[in-house]
Amino acid sequence: MFLHIGGDYVVSLRNIIAIMDLETTTISKDTKEFLKIAEEEGFVKSITEEIPKSFIITEIDKKSKIYLSPISSITLQKRARFLEEKAKILRKV
């Protein structure tokens, strides 16, 4: 199953490590430093021109990628849960 994270981007649910709220997590100095280093090393991808509300940490083929999304972390988590529930139902059929 794939999660629409904003713009023209979708990510496989199995590649998602974390969905984080940008505003609340960047209060932490450690999170700010993590995102700064990730951006400097080219791991961060802003997917739209809109102000990001969340970031999604993914790993694909042992390579990390962080997407900055204009969609709130709560909305993304609800979408992910919905897709996981759908997948469970489909497996039973």
Contacts in CASP RR format, 6 or more apart in sequence:
PFRMAT RR
TARGET T0000
AUTHOR 0000-0000-0000
METHOD contacts of the structure
MODEL  1
MFLHIGGDYVVSLRNIIAIMDLETTTISKDTKEFLKIAEEEGFVKSITEE
IPKSFIITEIDKKSKIYLSPISSITLQKRARFLEEKAKILRKV
1 12 0 8 1.000
1 13 0 8 1.000
1 83 0 8 1.000
1 84 0 8 1.000
1 86 0 8 1.000
1 87 0 8 1.000
2 10 0 8 1.000
2 11 0 8 1.000
2 12 0 8 1.000
2 13 0 8 1.000
2 83 0 8 1.000
3 10 0 8 1.000
3 11 0 8 1.000
3 12 0 8 1.000
3 13 0 8 1.000
3 16 0 8 1.000
3 76 0 8 1.000
3 79 0 8 1.000
3 80 0 8 1.000
3 83 0 8 1.000
4 10 0 8 1.000
4 79 0 8 1.000
5 11 0 8 1.000
5 47 0 8 1.000
5 56 0 8 1.000
5 67 0 8 1.000
5 69 0 8 1.000
5 71 0 8 1.000
5 76 0 8 1.000
6 47 0 8 1.000
6 48 0 8 1.000
6 69 0 8 1.000
6 70 0 8 1.000
6 71 0 8 1.000
7 47 0 8 1.000
7 48 0 8 1.000
7 70 0 8 1.000
8 47 0 8 1.000
9 47 0 8 1.000
9 67 0 8 1.000
9 69 0 8 1.000
11 56 0 8 1.000
11 58 0 8 1.000
11 67 0 8 1.000
12 60 0 8 1.000
13 80 0 8 1.000
13 83 0 8 1.000
13 84 0 8 1.000
13 87 0 8 1.000
15 58 0 8 1.000
15 59 0 8 1.000
15 60 0 8 1.000
16 56 0 8 1.000
16 57 0 8 1.000
16 58 0 8 1.000
16 80 0 8 1.000
17 57 0 8 1.000
17 58 0 8 1.000
17 59 0 8 1.000
18 56 0 8 1.000
18 57 0 8 1.000
19 54 0 8 1.000
19 55 0 8 1.000
19 56 0 8 1.000
19 57 0 8 1.000
19 73 0 8 1.000
19 76 0 8 1.000
19 77 0 8 1.000
19 80 0 8 1.000
20 31 0 8 1.000
20 54 0 8 1.000
20 55 0 8 1.000
20 56 0 8 1.000
20 57 0 8 1.000
20 73 0 8 1.000
21 53 0 8 1.000
21 54 0 8 1.000
21 72 0 8 1.000
21 73 0 8 1.000
21 74 0 8 1.000
22 52 0 8 1.000
22 53 0 8 1.000
22 54 0 8 1.000
22 55 0 8 1.000
22 68 0 8 1.000
22 73 0 8 1.000
23 53 0 8 1.000
25 31 0 8 1.000
25 55 0 8 1.000
26 32 0 8 1.000
26 35 0 8 1.000
35 44 0 8 1.000
35 55 0 8 1.000
35 66 0 8 1.000
38 44 0 8 1.000
38 64 0 8 1.000
38 66 0 8 1.000
43 64 0 8 1.000
43 65 0 8 1.000
43 66 0 8 1.000
44 55 0 8 1.000
44 66 0 8 1.000
44 67 0 8 1.000
44 68 0 8 1.000
45 65 0 8 1.000
45 66 0 8 1.000
45 67 0 8 1.000
45 68 0 8 1.000
46 52 0 8 1.000
46 67 0 8 1.000
46 68 0 8 1.000
47 67 0 8 1.000
47 68 0 8 1.000
47 69 0 8 1.000
47 70 0 8 1.000
48 69 0 8 1.000
48 70 0 8 1.000
50 70 0 8 1.000
51 70 0 8 1.000
52 68 0 8 1.000
52 69 0 8 1.000
52 70 0 8 1.000
53 69 0 8 1.000
53 70 0 8 1.000
53 71 0 8 1.000
53 72 0 8 1.000
53 73 0 8 1.000
54 68 0 8 1.000
54 69 0 8 1.000
54 71 0 8 1.000
54 72 0 8 1.000
54 73 0 8 1.000
54 76 0 8 1.000
55 66 0 8 1.000
55 67 0 8 1.000
55 68 0 8 1.000
55 69 0 8 1.000
56 66 0 8 1.000
56 67 0 8 1.000
56 69 0 8 1.000
56 76 0 8 1.000
57 64 0 8 1.000
57 65 0 8 1.000
57 66 0 8 1.000
58 64 0 8 1.000
58 65 0 8 1.000
58 66 0 8 1.000
58 67 0 8 1.000
59 65 0 8 1.000
69 76 0 8 1.000
END
